[in-house]
């Protein structure tokens, strides 16, 4: 009986000796998205272009906002909801090796689009509506992460622009939640790029009649313009009609 206990004791001692120097290693998350300032500047120009009302220039990517960092972009599909004055486009950015989707307004898409960054400009009023109530964290509105807060730091006559990548909670108290959201102007301009229509007016769009050949329209007047990515000659087919008719809504 004594030999049996000695054998058990010896086995346990060997197991402890073998495992004492081992450490549990957790695989680091190396696939997390990294905020990129240059990419943010490019995407904000795409977001600005979707507000253009001339659909011919937007579809052929020749509008005044269709240059700069987005030069060479090719629109594949343009969607227009006439009733609700909504507009969106899908296209290919060869320099980014990516498909770009831009749309007016805001909707909850975080559950469908992973690795999302939510850029907030200084005192932009919109991220504060509806407001976040600290004392009711489970009942209040919650923004999706990751927020990047743009704000200015002043040192005498010098003013520096700062881009702060916030925590992964979506409601970092040291970012936009640390200031009052009371500026409409901050909502209409990001990175120095205007995110609004050319002028304040009722919902109106224009396009050349020849562009209708690339689209389909439903019974409510909403329509989609689309083309094959290989049809680069499409720009040559759009002939300007000086003083000609235009479609408007």
N, C-alpha and C positions, 0 to 999 in steps of 0.2 A: 504493500500500500504506500509505503514511504517513497519507493522508487517512482511510483506514478505521479505523486505530487512534485517530486523533484523534476520530473520530465516536463510537467505543465509549467512550472516556474521557469525552467530554462527556455522553453518556447516563447513565453511572454516576454522574457528579458531580451531575447533576440529581436522580437517584433518591435519593442519599444526602441531599441538601439538603432534599428533600421529606419524607423519613421521619425526619430527626433530631429533630424536635420532637414526634413522635407517641409516645403511651404506650398500652400494652396495658391496657385497662380490663376488670376482671372484675366481672360482675354480682353485686352483694351478695345474700346469701340473706335476703330480706325476709319469707319465709314461715315462718320458724322460730317455734315456739310460745313464748309468753311466760308465765312462771309468774304466777298471779293468786291472791293470798291469800284474797280473798273467795270466789272460785270453789272453792278448796280447802276452805274451811269448809263450803260448801254440800254438796260431794260427800262429805265425811266424815259428814255427817248421813244421807245416803242409805245409805252403807256401814253405818252403825249400825242403821238401820231394818230391814235385811234379816235381822237376828238375832232379830227378834220372832217368838214362837211362835204368837200368835193370828193365824191366817191371815185371818179375817174382817176384823179391824181393819187388817191390812196391805193386803189387797186393796182395801178401801174407803178406805185412807189416813186412818184415824181413830185410829191407835195413839198412845201417849204420845210416841213418837219421830217421829211424822209431822206435826210442827208446826214452828214456828220458821222457819228459812230454807228449808224444803221445803214450806211450806204451799201447798195448791192443786195439788199433784202428782197426776197421774192414772195409776194402774197399769193397764196394758193386758194384761200377761201375768205370771202367777206360776207358777214351776216348782218342784216339790218332788220330790226324790229320797229316798224313804223309807228305802231300804236303806242308803244312805251318809250320811243326815242332811244332805243338801245342799239349799240353797234359793237362789233367784234371782228377780229381778223385772225387768220391762221396762216403761217408762212414758214419759209425755210431761210435760216441765217447760216450761210455756208462758212463764214468766218468763225462762228461759234460751234459749227457742226451740230446744230440744234433746231428743233421746231419751236417757234415762238407763237404764243397765244396771248392776245391783248384784248381787253374788253373794258367797256365803261362801267363805272360803279363798282360796288363791293359785294361779294357774296362769300358764304362759308365754304371754302374748297379745301381746307387743310386736311380733311380726312381722305381726300382723293389725291392730293399732291404732296408727296413727302419732301423733306429737306427744304422747308419754306422759310423765308425771311420776311418779316413784316417791318418795313422801314417807316419810321415816324419822324416827321420834321418839327423839331422845336415845340412850339405851343399849338400845333395843329389841333383844331377843335374836334374833328371827327373821331379820333381814337378814344375820346372821353365821352362819347355819346353812343349807347347809354353809359352812365358812369359806373365805376367800380366801387363797391361798398366794402371796405376792409372788414367790418364787423359781421358781414354776412357772406363769407367767401364761397359757400356752397349754393347760395341763392342768387348771387349777383352775376352780371355778365362777365365772361372770361375770354380774353384774347388768346389766340394761338401763338406759340413761340415759333421762331426766335425773333425778338424785337431788336432792331438796330435803330438807336436814337440819334438823330442829327441835332446838334445844338452848337451854340457859339460860346466861346470863352473870351472875355475881354481882359486885356492887360494894358491899362492906359488907353492910348489911341490905337492900339493893336487889337484886332479881333481875329480869333482863330476858329475854324470850323472843326468840330469833333464828331467822329462816328463811333459811338459806343455800342459794342455787341453785348446785349443784356443776357441775363440768365435764362434757363430753359423753362421757367415757370409760365411765361407769357404775361406776367404781371409784376415785373421787377420794380420794386418801390424806388429804386435809385435811377430809373430811366424816365420815360415820359410821364409816369404817374407822380413824379416828384414835383411837377409844375402844373399850373392851371392850363387847361386847354381852352383858350379864349381867342385863338387867331384863325380867321378864315383865310387870310393871306398866306399863312404857312401851309395851308392845305392845298393851295392852288399852284405852288411852285416848289419843286424838289430838285436839289442839285443845280439850281439856276435854270431849270427847264419848266416851262408853263404846262400845267396839266388842266387845261380848260379849252373851250372853243375859242375861235378867233375873236368873236365878239358876242356880247350878251344879246340874245334874241330867242324867238320861239323856235321850236325844233324844225330844222330845215336841212335838206340834203339836196345836192345837185349832181347830175352825171350826164354824160353824152348819150344820146339814143343808141349808138352802136354798142355800148357796153351791155345793153339788155340781152344781147345774144349769149352772154356768158352766165346768165342767171335764170332762176326759177322763182315764181311768185305765187303765194297762196291767195285764198279768197279775201284775206284781210289786208292785202297789200304788202305784207312782209316778204322779203326776198333774200336770196342767197346768190352771190356771185362766186363762181369757182372755175378753175382751169387746171389743166395738166401742168406739172412743174416744168415739163420740157418745152412748152409752147412759149419760148422767149420772144417769138416774133409777134406776140400779142400786142406789144407796145406800138408796133408799126401799123397794126390794124386799126388803132384808135385814131381817127382823123378828126382834127379840131374843126368845129363848125363855127366859123366867125359869125357871130350874131345869130347862130342857129338856136334850135330848141333845146331845152334841158328838162329833165324830169326833176320835180321837187316834191317834198312831202313835209 
